[in-house]
Amino acid sequence: MATAKQTASTPPRRRINRLVLALVLVGAALLAWFWAPLHGYARIGAAYGARVACSCRFEGGRALGDCRKDFEPGMELVMLSEDAEAKSVTARFPLLARETATYREGEGCRLEAWHE
């Protein structure tokens, strides 16, 4: 009677799957742990970007693409869009935050109210 020889080690594919699962779980835990500060920084960055770009565009009369020069270092992920009719600029930080600033004659650019 022949018996199959069993090895004590786990097959390489199963080890890789376990490692990937462990990394995904650690990544999800870190994201959950740091969600509040990450979301806060993204929201502040989007608000800053919207306000600065709105002032640059509607008070300074510059093109929206040129307004990126006024951003602080580290704001490369903030995306800008303009609504010329409403005289507003919306800044987005992908998947985390979106803020809009609107130009009003005599007041300048103001951020829209934050809703929690």
Biopython code that builds the backbone (N, CA, C, O; Angstrom):
import numpy as np
from Bio.PDB.StructureBuilder import StructureBuilder

atoms = [
    (1, "MET", "N", (0.819, -1.168, 0.000)),
    (1, "MET", "CA", (0.000, 0.000, 0.000)),
    (1, "MET", "C", (0.874, 1.246, 0.000)),
    (1, "MET", "O", (1.655, 1.482, 0.922)),
    (2, "ALA", "N", (0.725, 2.023, -1.037)),
    (2, "ALA", "CA", (1.544, 3.222, -1.169)),
    (2, "ALA", "C", (0.792, 4.404, -0.581)),
    (2, "ALA", "O", (-0.406, 4.569, -0.809)),
    (3, "THR", "N", (1.496, 5.208, 0.166)),
    (3, "THR", "CA", (0.890, 6.413, 0.728)),
    (3, "THR", "C", (1.578, 7.619, 0.120)),
    (3, "THR", "O", (2.778, 7.601, -0.156)),
    (4, "ALA", "N", (0.799, 8.658, -0.080)),
    (4, "ALA", "CA", (1.368, 9.878, -0.640)),
    (4, "ALA", "C", (2.194, 10.567, 0.439)),
    (4, "ALA", "O", (1.791, 10.659, 1.599)),
    (5, "LYS", "N", (3.328, 11.035, 0.033)),
    (5, "LYS", "CA", (4.207, 11.729, 0.956)),
    (5, "LYS", "C", (3.704, 13.165, 1.131)),
    (5, "LYS", "O", (3.569, 13.894, 0.148)),
    (6, "GLN", "N", (3.427, 13.575, 2.361)),
    (6, "GLN", "CA", (2.952, 14.917, 2.629)),
    (6, "GLN", "C", (4.103, 15.760, 3.151)),
    (6, "GLN", "O", (4.899, 15.327, 3.984)),
    (7, "THR", "N", (4.160, 16.960, 2.640)),
    (7, "THR", "CA", (5.222, 17.849, 3.104)),
    (7, "THR", "C", (4.673, 18.728, 4.222)),
    (7, "THR", "O", (3.478, 19.019, 4.261)),
    (8, "ALA", "N", (5.526, 19.136, 5.103)),
    (8, "ALA", "CA", (5.124, 19.952, 6.246)),
    (8, "ALA", "C", (4.940, 21.420, 5.857)),
    (8, "ALA", "O", (4.258, 22.177, 6.547)),
    (9, "SER", "N", (5.545, 21.797, 4.762)),
    (9, "SER", "CA", (5.457, 23.211, 4.371)),
    (9, "SER", "C", (4.197, 23.468, 3.549)),
    (9, "SER", "O", (3.685, 22.573, 2.877)),
    (10, "THR", "N", (3.712, 24.698, 3.615)),
    (10, "THR", "CA", (2.550, 25.124, 2.849)),
    (10, "THR", "C", (2.971, 25.386, 1.406)),
    (10, "THR", "O", (4.052, 25.928, 1.173)),
    (11, "PRO", "N", (2.141, 25.013, 0.433)),
    (11, "PRO", "CA", (2.486, 25.279, -0.970)),
    (11, "PRO", "C", (2.707, 26.779, -1.191)),
    (11, "PRO", "O", (2.053, 27.598, -0.546)),
    (12, "PRO", "N", (3.622, 27.143, -2.095)),
    (12, "PRO", "CA", (3.958, 28.556, -2.322)),
    (12, "PRO", "C", (2.751, 29.414, -2.711)),
    (12, "PRO", "O", (2.648, 30.561, -2.275)),
    (13, "ARG", "N", (1.854, 28.887, -3.508)),
    (13, "ARG", "CA", (0.697, 29.673, -3.943)),
    (13, "ARG", "C", (-0.198, 30.026, -2.751)),
    (13, "ARG", "O", (-0.693, 31.148, -2.649)),
    (14, "ARG", "N", (-0.398, 29.076, -1.870)),
    (14, "ARG", "CA", (-1.223, 29.320, -0.691)),
    (14, "ARG", "C", (-0.557, 30.342, 0.231)),
    (14, "ARG", "O", (-1.241, 31.167, 0.837)),
    (15, "ARG", "N", (0.751, 30.292, 0.339)),
    (15, "ARG", "CA", (1.492, 31.256, 1.155)),
    (15, "ARG", "C", (1.344, 32.671, 0.590)),
    (15, "ARG", "O", (1.156, 33.631, 1.336)),
    (16, "ILE", "N", (1.432, 32.784, -0.721)),
    (16, "ILE", "CA", (1.287, 34.095, -1.377)),
    (16, "ILE", "C", (-0.119, 34.627, -1.159)),
    (16, "ILE", "O", (-0.288, 35.813, -0.876)),
    (17, "ASN", "N", (-1.134, 33.776, -1.286)),
    (17, "ASN", "CA", (-2.518, 34.206, -1.062)),
    (17, "ASN", "C", (-2.709, 34.701, 0.372)),
    (17, "ASN", "O", (-3.369, 35.715, 0.597)),
    (18, "ARG", "N", (-2.145, 34.002, 1.317)),
    (18, "ARG", "CA", (-2.252, 34.427, 2.717)),
    (18, "ARG", "C", (-1.543, 35.754, 2.948)),
    (18, "ARG", "O", (-2.032, 36.600, 3.697)),
    (19, "LEU", "N", (-0.398, 35.939, 2.311)),
    (19, "LEU", "CA", (0.352, 37.189, 2.452)),
    (19, "LEU", "C", (-0.447, 38.357, 1.861)),
    (19, "LEU", "O", (-0.524, 39.425, 2.469)),
    (20, "VAL", "N", (-1.034, 38.159, 0.692)),
    (20, "VAL", "CA", (-1.841, 39.204, 0.059)),
    (20, "VAL", "C", (-3.043, 39.537, 0.941)),
    (20, "VAL", "O", (-3.360, 40.710, 1.135)),
    (21, "LEU", "N", (-3.711, 38.522, 1.472)),
    (21, "LEU", "CA", (-4.853, 38.750, 2.354)),
    (21, "LEU", "C", (-4.436, 39.526, 3.603)),
    (21, "LEU", "O", (-5.140, 40.441, 4.032)),
    (22, "ALA", "N", (-3.296, 39.164, 4.184)),
    (22, "ALA", "CA", (-2.803, 39.871, 5.366)),
    (22, "ALA", "C", (-2.497, 41.327, 5.043)),
    (22, "ALA", "O", (-2.816, 42.213, 5.836)),
    (23, "LEU", "N", (-1.884, 41.590, 3.890)),
    (23, "LEU", "CA", (-1.578, 42.968, 3.491)),
    (23, "LEU", "C", (-2.851, 43.786, 3.257)),
    (23, "LEU", "O", (-2.916, 44.958, 3.629)),
    (24, "VAL", "N", (-3.848, 43.176, 2.648)),
    (24, "VAL", "CA", (-5.118, 43.869, 2.419)),
    (24, "VAL", "C", (-5.784, 44.202, 3.757)),
    (24, "VAL", "O", (-6.295, 45.308, 3.936)),
    (25, "LEU", "N", (-5.780, 43.260, 4.686)),
    (25, "LEU", "CA", (-6.381, 43.510, 5.998)),
    (25, "LEU", "C", (-5.642, 44.595, 6.765)),
    (25, "LEU", "O", (-6.269, 45.441, 7.401)),
    (26, "VAL", "N", (-4.319, 44.578, 6.711)),
    (26, "VAL", "CA", (-3.534, 45.622, 7.382)),
    (26, "VAL", "C", (-3.804, 46.970, 6.723)),
    (26, "VAL", "O", (-3.963, 47.974, 7.417)),
    (27, "GLY", "N", (-3.859, 47.006, 5.396)),
    (27, "GLY", "CA", (-4.160, 48.254, 4.683)),
    (27, "GLY", "C", (-5.533, 48.788, 5.043)),
    (27, "GLY", "O", (-5.687, 49.991, 5.254)),
    (28, "ALA", "N", (-6.535, 47.922, 5.118)),
    (28, "ALA", "CA", (-7.889, 48.349, 5.485)),
    (28, "ALA", "C", (-7.925, 48.863, 6.925)),
    (28, "ALA", "O", (-8.605, 49.848, 7.216)),
    (29, "ALA", "N", (-7.205, 48.210, 7.813)),
    (29, "ALA", "CA", (-7.158, 48.657, 9.208)),
    (29, "ALA", "C", (-6.490, 50.023, 9.316)),
    (29, "ALA", "O", (-6.956, 50.886, 10.060)),
    (30, "LEU", "N", (-5.397, 50.222, 8.575)),
    (30, "LEU", "CA", (-4.717, 51.516, 8.596)),
    (30, "LEU", "C", (-5.602, 52.618, 8.022)),
    (30, "LEU", "O", (-5.637, 53.727, 8.554)),
    (31, "LEU", "N", (-6.309, 52.322, 6.950)),
    (31, "LEU", "CA", (-7.220, 53.300, 6.357)),
    (31, "LEU", "C", (-8.326, 53.672, 7.339)),
    (31, "LEU", "O", (-8.661, 54.849, 7.476)),
    (32, "ALA", "N", (-8.891, 52.685, 8.019)),
    (32, "ALA", "CA", (-9.935, 52.963, 9.007)),
    (32, "ALA", "C", (-9.379, 53.784, 10.168)),
    (32, "ALA", "O", (-10.039, 54.701, 10.655)),
    (33, "TRP", "N", (-8.172, 53.457, 10.608)),
    (33, "TRP", "CA", (-7.562, 54.154, 11.734)),
    (33, "TRP", "C", (-7.269, 55.616, 11.406)),
    (33, "TRP", "O", (-7.489, 56.501, 12.233)),
    (34, "PHE", "N", (-6.770, 55.865, 10.188)),
    (34, "PHE", "CA", (-6.363, 57.208, 9.799)),
    (34, "PHE", "C", (-7.406, 57.935, 8.954)),
    (34, "PHE", "O", (-7.099, 58.982, 8.383)),
    (35, "TRP", "N", (-8.635, 57.411, 8.857)),
    (35, "TRP", "CA", (-9.642, 58.015, 7.990)),
    (35, "TRP", "C", (-9.944, 59.463, 8.376)),
    (35, "TRP", "O", (-9.977, 60.333, 7.505)),
    (36, "ALA", "N", (-10.162, 59.733, 9.644)),
    (36, "ALA", "CA", (-10.541, 61.082, 10.075)),
    (36, "ALA", "C", (-9.467, 62.118, 9.725)),
    (36, "ALA", "O", (-9.799, 63.141, 9.126)),
    (37, "PRO", "N", (-8.190, 61.894, 10.075)),
    (37, "PRO", "CA", (-7.200, 62.902, 9.694)),
    (37, "PRO", "C", (-7.002, 62.992, 8.182)),
    (37, "PRO", "O", (-6.795, 64.081, 7.647)),
    (38, "LEU", "N", (-7.063, 61.864, 7.498)),
    (38, "LEU", "CA", (-6.894, 61.871, 6.043)),
    (38, "LEU", "C", (-8.009, 62.660, 5.380)),
    (38, "LEU", "O", (-7.757, 63.475, 4.492)),
    (39, "HIS", "N", (-9.248, 62.418, 5.810)),
    (39, "HIS", "CA", (-10.389, 63.131, 5.250)),
    (39, "HIS", "C", (-10.308, 64.623, 5.585)),
    (39, "HIS", "O", (-10.645, 65.468, 4.756)),
    (40, "GLY", "N", (-9.866, 64.939, 6.789)),
    (40, "GLY", "CA", (-9.727, 66.339, 7.184)),
    (40, "GLY", "C", (-8.694, 67.079, 6.349)),
    (40, "GLY", "O", (-8.943, 68.195, 5.891)),
    (41, "TYR", "N", (-7.534, 66.460, 6.151)),
    (41, "TYR", "CA", (-6.497, 67.092, 5.320)),
    (41, "TYR", "C", (-6.980, 67.262, 3.880)),
    (41, "TYR", "O", (-6.719, 68.286, 3.249)),
    (42, "ALA", "N", (-7.679, 66.262, 3.370)),
    (42, "ALA", "CA", (-8.187, 66.351, 1.995)),
    (42, "ALA", "C", (-9.214, 67.469, 1.874)),
    (42, "ALA", "O", (-9.232, 68.199, 0.882)),
    (43, "ARG", "N", (-10.053, 67.599, 2.868)),
    (43, "ARG", "CA", (-11.082, 68.639, 2.832)),
    (43, "ARG", "C", (-10.463, 70.031, 2.923)),
    (43, "ARG", "O", (-10.873, 70.944, 2.206)),
    (44, "ILE", "N", (-9.489, 70.191, 3.793)),
    (44, "ILE", "CA", (-8.816, 71.487, 3.914)),
    (44, "ILE", "C", (-8.059, 71.813, 2.629)),
    (44, "ILE", "O", (-8.077, 72.957, 2.175)),
    (45, "GLY", "N", (-7.399, 70.827, 2.042)),
    (45, "GLY", "CA", (-6.684, 71.047, 0.786)),
    (45, "GLY", "C", (-7.616, 71.437, -0.341)),
    (45, "GLY", "O", (-7.298, 72.317, -1.142)),
    (46, "ALA", "N", (-8.779, 70.779, -0.407)),
    (46, "ALA", "CA", (-9.753, 71.117, -1.446)),
    (46, "ALA", "C", (-10.318, 72.517, -1.218)),
    (46, "ALA", "O", (-10.502, 73.272, -2.172)),
    (47, "ALA", "N", (-10.592, 72.866, 0.024)),
    (47, "ALA", "CA", (-11.121, 74.200, 0.327)),
    (47, "ALA", "C", (-10.101, 75.275, -0.019)),
    (47, "ALA", "O", (-10.444, 76.295, -0.617)),
    (48, "TYR", "N", (-8.854, 75.048, 0.357)),
    (48, "TYR", "CA", (-7.785, 75.997, 0.031)),
    (48, "TYR", "C", (-7.662, 76.149, -1.484)),
    (48, "TYR", "O", (-7.571, 77.263, -1.999)),
    (49, "GLY", "N", (-7.660, 75.019, -2.192)),
    (49, "GLY", "CA", (-7.540, 75.054, -3.644)),
    (49, "GLY", "C", (-8.680, 75.792, -4.305)),
    (49, "GLY", "O", (-8.456, 76.573, -5.230)),
    (50, "ALA", "N", (-9.909, 75.560, -3.847)),
    (50, "ALA", "CA", (-11.078, 76.233, -4.426)),
    (50, "ALA", "C", (-11.004, 77.736, -4.193)),
    (50, "ALA", "O", (-11.258, 78.524, -5.103)),
    (51, "ARG", "N", (-10.660, 78.127, -2.982)),
    (51, "ARG", "CA", (-10.608, 79.561, -2.640)),
    (51, "ARG", "C", (-9.519, 80.291, -3.417)),
    (51, "ARG", "O", (-9.760, 81.365, -3.968)),
    (52, "VAL", "N", (-8.328, 79.713, -3.462)),
    (52, "VAL", "CA", (-7.204, 80.340, -4.161)),
    (52, "VAL", "C", (-7.473, 80.398, -5.662)),
    (52, "VAL", "O", (-7.224, 81.425, -6.293)),
    (53, "ALA", "N", (-7.976, 79.314, -6.235)),
    (53, "ALA", "CA", (-8.232, 79.279, -7.672)),
    (53, "ALA", "C", (-9.377, 80.223, -8.056)),
    (53, "ALA", "O", (-9.331, 80.852, -9.112)),
    (54, "CYS", "N", (-10.384, 80.321, -7.216)),
    (54, "CYS", "CA", (-11.501, 81.247, -7.494)),
    (54, "CYS", "C", (-10.997, 82.689, -7.508)),
    (54, "CYS", "O", (-11.330, 83.459, -8.410)),
    (55, "SER", "N", (-10.200, 83.049, -6.514)),
    (55, "SER", "CA", (-9.646, 84.412, -6.463)),
    (55, "SER", "C", (-8.758, 84.683, -7.670)),
    (55, "SER", "O", (-8.836, 85.746, -8.287)),
    (56, "CYS", "N", (-7.923, 83.720, -7.995)),
    (56, "CYS", "CA", (-7.016, 83.863, -9.135)),
    (56, "CYS", "C", (-7.807, 84.038, -10.434)),
    (56, "CYS", "O", (-7.481, 84.887, -11.264)),
    (57, "ARG", "N", (-8.847, 83.224, -10.595)),
    (57, "ARG", "CA", (-9.605, 83.215, -11.845)),
    (57, "ARG", "C", (-10.521, 84.429, -11.987)),
    (57, "ARG", "O", (-10.502, 85.096, -13.021)),
    (58, "PHE", "N", (-11.316, 84.721, -10.968)),
    (58, "PHE", "CA", (-12.350, 85.739, -11.126)),
    (58, "PHE", "C", (-11.953, 87.107, -10.600)),
    (58, "PHE", "O", (-12.536, 88.108, -11.017)),
    (59, "GLU", "N", (-10.993, 87.183, -9.710)),
    (59, "GLU", "CA", (-10.505, 88.488, -9.262)),
    (59, "GLU", "C", (-9.248, 88.886, -10.023)),
    (59, "GLU", "O", (-9.056, 90.054, -10.365)),
    (60, "GLY", "N", (-8.390, 87.896, -10.285)),
    (60, "GLY", "CA", (-7.142, 88.173, -10.985)),
    (60, "GLY", "C", (-7.261, 88.094, -12.497)),
    (60, "GLY", "O", (-6.406, 88.615, -13.213)),
    (61, "GLY", "N", (-8.311, 87.447, -12.990)),
    (61, "GLY", "CA", (-8.533, 87.344, -14.428)),
    (61, "GLY", "C", (-7.593, 86.391, -15.140)),
    (61, "GLY", "O", (-7.451, 86.468, -16.361)),
    (62, "ARG", "N", (-6.947, 85.493, -14.406)),
    (62, "ARG", "CA", (-6.024, 84.535, -15.025)),
    (62, "ARG", "C", (-6.762, 83.263, -15.432)),
    (62, "ARG", "O", (-7.864, 82.992, -14.953)),
    (63, "ALA", "N", (-6.147, 82.492, -16.314)),
    (63, "ALA", "CA", (-6.717, 81.212, -16.732)),
    (63, "ALA", "C", (-6.644, 80.229, -15.568)),
    (63, "ALA", "O", (-5.735, 80.302, -14.741)),
    (64, "LEU", "N", (-7.602, 79.313, -15.508)),
    (64, "LEU", "CA", (-7.666, 78.367, -14.400)),
    (64, "LEU", "C", (-6.404, 77.500, -14.324)),
    (64, "LEU", "O", (-5.921, 77.206, -13.231)),
    (65, "GLY", "N", (-5.876, 77.096, -15.465)),
    (65, "GLY", "CA", (-4.644, 76.303, -15.484)),
    (65, "GLY", "C", (-3.460, 77.062, -14.913)),
    (65, "GLY", "O", (-2.575, 76.467, -14.299)),
    (66, "ASP", "N", (-3.440, 78.362, -15.109)),
    (66, "ASP", "CA", (-2.355, 79.198, -14.587)),
    (66, "ASP", "C", (-2.458, 79.363, -13.071)),
    (66, "ASP", "O", (-1.458, 79.641, -12.408)),
    (67, "CYS", "N", (-3.639, 79.195, -12.532)),
    (67, "CYS", "CA", (-3.860, 79.382, -11.089)),
    (67, "CYS", "C", (-3.195, 78.284, -10.258)),
    (67, "CYS", "O", (-2.966, 78.475, -9.064)),
    (68, "ARG", "N", (-2.883, 77.148, -10.862)),
    (68, "ARG", "CA", (-2.206, 76.070, -10.129)),
    (68, "ARG", "C", (-0.841, 76.512, -9.625)),
    (68, "ARG", "O", (-0.315, 75.927, -8.678)),
    (69, "LYS", "N", (-0.258, 77.543, -10.246)),
    (69, "LYS", "CA", (1.040, 78.053, -9.810)),
    (69, "LYS", "C", (0.967, 78.617, -8.392)),
    (69, "LYS", "O", (1.981, 78.681, -7.697)),
    (70, "ASP", "N", (-0.223, 79.023, -7.965)),
    (70, "ASP", "CA", (-0.402, 79.616, -6.646)),
    (70, "ASP", "C", (-0.555, 78.579, -5.537)),
    (70, "ASP", "O", (-0.575, 78.940, -4.361)),
    (71, "PHE", "N", (-0.664, 77.311, -5.886)),
    (71, "PHE", "CA", (-0.846, 76.252, -4.897)),
    (71, "PHE", "C", (0.448, 75.987, -4.135)),
    (71, "PHE", "O", (1.547, 76.214, -4.639)),
    (72, "GLU", "N", (0.287, 75.507, -2.922)),
    (72, "GLU", "CA", (1.415, 75.105, -2.099)),
    (72, "GLU", "C", (1.964, 73.769, -2.608)),
    (72, "GLU", "O", (1.233, 73.002, -3.235)),
    (73, "PRO", "N", (3.237, 73.486, -2.346)),
    (73, "PRO", "CA", (3.777, 72.173, -2.717)),
    (73, "PRO", "C", (2.984, 71.056, -2.031)),
    (73, "PRO", "O", (2.570, 71.199, -0.880)),
    (74, "GLY", "N", (2.779, 69.960, -2.734)),
    (74, "GLY", "CA", (2.029, 68.837, -2.196)),
    (74, "GLY", "C", (0.566, 68.833, -2.588)),
    (74, "GLY", "O", (-0.179, 67.948, -2.167)),
    (75, "MET", "N", (0.137, 69.796, -3.381)),
    (75, "MET", "CA", (-1.265, 69.874, -3.781)),
    (75, "MET", "C", (-1.482, 69.395, -5.217)),
    (75, "MET", "O", (-2.431, 69.813, -5.880)),
    (76, "GLU", "N", (-0.614, 68.533, -5.681)),
    (76, "GLU", "CA", (-0.690, 68.071, -7.069)),
    (76, "GLU", "C", (-1.942, 67.247, -7.344)),
    (76, "GLU", "O", (-2.399, 67.205, -8.486)),
    (77, "LEU", "N", (-2.515, 66.587, -6.330)),
    (77, "LEU", "CA", (-3.686, 65.738, -6.533)),
    (77, "LEU", "C", (-4.993, 66.522, -6.603)),
    (77, "LEU", "O", (-6.011, 65.971, -7.022)),
    (78, "VAL", "N", (-4.990, 67.782, -6.206)),
    (78, "VAL", "CA", (-6.212, 68.586, -6.222)),
    (78, "VAL", "C", (-6.558, 68.936, -7.673)),
    (78, "VAL", "O", (-5.748, 69.510, -8.400)),
    (79, "MET", "N", (-7.785, 68.574, -8.073)),
    (79, "MET", "CA", (-8.254, 68.848, -9.432)),
    (79, "MET", "C", (-9.228, 70.023, -9.399)),
    (79, "MET", "O", (-10.027, 70.149, -8.471)),
    (80, "LEU", "N", (-9.157, 70.872, -10.406)),
    (80, "LEU", "CA", (-9.988, 72.077, -10.459)),
    (80, "LEU", "C", (-10.959, 72.017, -11.623)),
    (80, "LEU", "O", (-10.642, 71.498, -12.694)),
    (81, "SER", "N", (-12.167, 72.567, -11.390)),
    (81, "SER", "CA", (-13.126, 72.754, -12.476)),
    (81, "SER", "C", (-13.827, 74.088, -12.241)),
    (81, "SER", "O", (-13.969, 74.547, -11.107)),
    (82, "GLU", "N", (-14.256, 74.688, -13.330)),
    (82, "GLU", "CA", (-14.815, 76.039, -13.274)),
    (82, "GLU", "C", (-16.237, 76.041, -13.822)),
    (82, "GLU", "O", (-16.542, 75.353, -14.796)),
    (83, "ASP", "N", (-17.093, 76.817, -13.187)),
    (83, "ASP", "CA", (-18.432, 77.081, -13.705)),
    (83, "ASP", "C", (-18.473, 78.582, -13.982)),
    (83, "ASP", "O", (-18.718, 79.377, -13.075)),
    (84, "ALA", "N", (-18.233, 78.969, -15.237)),
    (84, "ALA", "CA", (-18.127, 80.384, -15.600)),
    (84, "ALA", "C", (-19.437, 81.123, -15.381)),
    (84, "ALA", "O", (-19.427, 82.296, -15.006)),
    (85, "GLU", "N", (-20.547, 80.468, -15.605)),
    (85, "GLU", "CA", (-21.848, 81.115, -15.440)),
    (85, "GLU", "C", (-22.113, 81.457, -13.975)),
    (85, "GLU", "O", (-22.608, 82.542, -13.668)),
    (86, "ALA", "N", (-21.787, 80.545, -13.082)),
    (86, "ALA", "CA", (-22.005, 80.772, -11.646)),
    (86, "ALA", "C", (-20.821, 81.486, -11.000)),
    (86, "ALA", "O", (-20.875, 81.850, -9.826)),
    (87, "LYS", "N", (-19.754, 81.686, -11.769)),
    (87, "LYS", "CA", (-18.511, 82.279, -11.268)),
    (87, "LYS", "C", (-18.017, 81.540, -10.030)),
    (87, "LYS", "O", (-17.789, 82.128, -8.973)),
    (88, "SER", "N", (-17.860, 80.217, -10.202)),
    (88, "SER", "CA", (-17.392, 79.399, -9.092)),
    (88, "SER", "C", (-16.319, 78.429, -9.575)),
    (88, "SER", "O", (-16.248, 78.083, -10.754)),
    (89, "VAL", "N", (-15.495, 78.005, -8.637)),
    (89, "VAL", "CA", (-14.454, 77.012, -8.895)),
    (89, "VAL", "C", (-14.636, 75.888, -7.881)),
    (89, "VAL", "O", (-14.796, 76.136, -6.686)),
    (90, "THR", "N", (-14.609, 74.662, -8.364)),
    (90, "THR", "CA", (-14.704, 73.493, -7.498)),
    (90, "THR", "C", (-13.367, 72.781, -7.518)),
    (90, "THR", "O", (-12.798, 72.527, -8.579)),
    (91, "ALA", "N", (-12.871, 72.462, -6.330)),
    (91, "ALA", "CA", (-11.622, 71.709, -6.191)),
    (91, "ALA", "C", (-11.966, 70.339, -5.608)),
    (91, "ALA", "O", (-12.750, 70.227, -4.665)),
    (92, "ARG", "N", (-11.368, 69.312, -6.183)),
    (92, "ARG", "CA", (-11.626, 67.937, -5.730)),
    (92, "ARG", "C", (-10.323, 67.256, -5.353)),
    (92, "ARG", "O", (-9.317, 67.354, -6.056)),
    (93, "PHE", "N", (-10.370, 66.571, -4.239)),
    (93, "PHE", "CA", (-9.290, 65.669, -3.852)),
    (93, "PHE", "C", (-9.873, 64.282, -4.062)),
    (93, "PHE", "O", (-10.820, 63.913, -3.368)),
    (94, "PRO", "N", (-9.335, 63.496, -5.002)),
    (94, "PRO", "CA", (-9.981, 62.255, -5.442)),
    (94, "PRO", "C", (-10.486, 61.367, -4.305)),
    (94, "PRO", "O", (-9.743, 61.031, -3.382)),
    (95, "LEU", "N", (-11.748, 60.998, -4.390)),
    (95, "LEU", "CA", (-12.433, 60.071, -3.498)),
    (95, "LEU", "C", (-12.604, 60.556, -2.060)),
    (95, "LEU", "O", (-13.233, 59.863, -1.260)),
    (96, "LEU", "N", (-12.070, 61.711, -1.711)),
    (96, "LEU", "CA", (-12.117, 62.138, -0.312)),
    (96, "LEU", "C", (-12.854, 63.443, -0.063)),
    (96, "LEU", "O", (-13.574, 63.555, 0.929)),
    (97, "ALA", "N", (-12.695, 64.427, -0.929)),
    (97, "ALA", "CA", (-13.274, 65.734, -0.622)),
    (97, "ALA", "C", (-13.551, 66.536, -1.885)),
    (97, "ALA", "O", (-12.909, 66.357, -2.920)),
    (98, "ARG", "N", (-14.533, 67.428, -1.761)),
    (98, "ARG", "CA", (-14.878, 68.354, -2.836)),
    (98, "ARG", "C", (-15.381, 69.638, -2.195)),
    (98, "ARG", "O", (-16.271, 69.606, -1.345)),
    (99, "GLU", "N", (-14.813, 70.764, -2.600)),
    (99, "GLU", "CA", (-15.216, 72.063, -2.061)),
    (99, "GLU", "C", (-15.370, 73.060, -3.207)),
    (99, "GLU", "O", (-14.679, 72.962, -4.221)),
    (100, "THR", "N", (-16.285, 74.025, -3.039)),
    (100, "THR", "CA", (-16.560, 75.024, -4.066)),
    (100, "THR", "C", (-16.468, 76.416, -3.471)),
    (100, "THR", "O", (-16.948, 76.667, -2.365)),
    (101, "ALA", "N", (-15.847, 77.317, -4.216)),
    (101, "ALA", "CA", (-15.801, 78.733, -3.846)),
    (101, "ALA", "C", (-16.470, 79.523, -4.966)),
    (101, "ALA", "O", (-16.251, 79.251, -6.146)),
    (102, "THR", "N", (-17.287, 80.503, -4.584)),
    (102, "THR", "CA", (-18.052, 81.296, -5.544)),
    (102, "THR", "C", (-17.693, 82.772, -5.399)),
    (102, "THR", "O", (-17.556, 83.291, -4.291)),
    (103, "TYR", "N", (-17.543, 83.432, -6.547)),
    (103, "TYR", "CA", (-17.230, 84.862, -6.571)),
    (103, "TYR", "C", (-18.520, 85.671, -6.518)),
    (103, "TYR", "O", (-19.469, 85.422, -7.262)),
    (104, "ARG", "N", (-18.523, 86.658, -5.606)),
    (104, "ARG", "CA", (-19.648, 87.594, -5.510)),
    (104, "ARG", "C", (-19.095, 89.005, -5.572)),
    (104, "ARG", "O", (-18.148, 89.350, -4.865)),
    (105, "GLU", "N", (-19.687, 89.798, -6.411)),
    (105, "GLU", "CA", (-19.243, 91.185, -6.581)),
    (105, "GLU", "C", (-19.291, 91.909, -5.229)),
    (105, "GLU", "O", (-20.294, 91.855, -4.517)),
    (106, "GLY", "N", (-18.203, 92.577, -4.897)),
    (106, "GLY", "CA", (-18.113, 93.329, -3.653)),
    (106, "GLY", "C", (-17.674, 92.493, -2.455)),
    (106, "GLY", "O", (-17.254, 93.049, -1.440)),
    (107, "GLU", "N", (-17.764, 91.174, -2.556)),
    (107, "GLU", "CA", (-17.367, 90.282, -1.462)),
    (107, "GLU", "C", (-16.135, 89.464, -1.799)),
    (107, "GLU", "O", (-15.386, 89.078, -0.901)),
    (108, "GLY", "N", (-15.917, 89.196, -3.062)),
    (108, "GLY", "CA", (-14.818, 88.331, -3.471)),
    (108, "GLY", "C", (-15.254, 86.878, -3.482)),
    (108, "GLY", "O", (-16.440, 86.575, -3.612)),
    (109, "CYS", "N", (-14.300, 85.996, -3.345)),
    (109, "CYS", "CA", (-14.584, 84.562, -3.381)),
    (109, "CYS", "C", (-14.827, 84.037, -1.973)),
    (109, "CYS", "O", (-14.061, 84.305, -1.047)),
    (110, "ARG", "N", (-15.906, 83.287, -1.838)),
    (110, "ARG", "CA", (-16.250, 82.702, -0.545)),
    (110, "ARG", "C", (-16.534, 81.227, -0.726)),
    (110, "ARG", "O", (-17.133, 80.816, -1.719)),
    (111, "LEU", "N", (-16.099, 80.431, 0.241)),
    (111, "LEU", "CA", (-16.393, 78.997, 0.220)),
    (111, "LEU", "C", (-17.857, 78.787, 0.545)),
    (111, "LEU", "O", (-18.456, 79.533, 1.320)),
    (112, "GLU", "N", (-18.424, 77.746, -0.068)),
    (112, "GLU", "CA", (-19.779, 77.365, 0.288)),
    (112, "GLU", "C", (-19.754, 76.749, 1.675)),
    (112, "GLU", "O", (-18.726, 76.225, 2.103)),
    (113, "ALA", "N", (-20.849, 76.807, 2.363)),
    (113, "ALA", "CA", (-20.930, 76.290, 3.732)),
    (113, "ALA", "C", (-20.615, 74.800, 3.759)),
    (113, "ALA", "O", (-20.994, 74.056, 2.855)),
    (114, "TRP", "N", (-19.916, 74.376, 4.808)),
    (114, "TRP", "CA", (-19.589, 72.962, 4.980)),
    (114, "TRP", "C", (-20.778, 72.251, 5.596)),
    (114, "TRP", "O", (-21.398, 72.746, 6.537)),
    (115, "HIS", "N", (-21.080, 71.106, 5.062)),
    (115, "HIS", "CA", (-22.165, 70.277, 5.586)),
    (115, "HIS", "C", (-21.558, 68.981, 6.085)),
    (115, "HIS", "O", (-20.873, 68.283, 5.338)),
    (116, "GLU", "N", (-21.800, 68.665, 7.320)),
    (116, "GLU", "CA", (-21.229, 67.441, 7.915)),
    (116, "GLU", "C", (-22.072, 66.268, 7.623)),
    (116, "GLU", "O", (-21.751, 65.156, 8.042)),
]
sb = StructureBuilder()
sb.init_structure("model")
sb.init_model(0)
sb.init_chain("A")
sb.init_seg("    ")
for serial, (resi, resn, name, xyz) in enumerate(atoms, 1):
    if name == "N":
        sb.init_residue(resn, " ", resi, " ")
    sb.init_atom(name, np.array(xyz, "f"), 0.0, 1.0, " ", f" {name:<3s}", serial, name[0])
structure = sb.get_structure()
